[in-house]
Amino acid sequence: MSDPYYRDDLALVHHRGFGFHADTVAPGIIALLEPVKGGLVLELGCGSGLLTRHLTDAGHRVVATDASEAMLDLARQTAPEADVRVLVMPDDPMPEADAVVSVGHPVSYLPDEASLRRAFAAAADALRPGGVMAIDVCDLRWGEVRT
């Protein structure tokens, strides 16, 4: 059976080649999370932990999740202070949190609109009252602009 998620080689390429995205968005995400500083941040699709490291360096407690074991191995090295766990969207249970963060558009990897709706509903259900949600989504317009 083939693993549908990033394996070691592609995980490392992604880690080394796309870290700029986490570095670019980190200041804005950290500013958005100011109202819940000291609370628990659930990071969906943490990849190799590049944003995770920014979050823990800023003093946040983080549960960093991804579907790829190879990415999680890198995340454990990159952000050792985080609680790093496997979580496959949309159906794996999400822990309750004060903030839900997802950058690099991992929700865009979901196979269909129904899965996307379930993932967003699960993330909203995991969010404590007064919490913050910050999720980026890659849509066709973003792709056109980037091209």
Summary of the structure (lengths in Angstrom):
residues: 147
radius of gyration: 14.4
end to end distance: 34.4
largest distance: 44.4
contacts: 476
relative contact order: 0.18
helix: 48%
strand: 20%
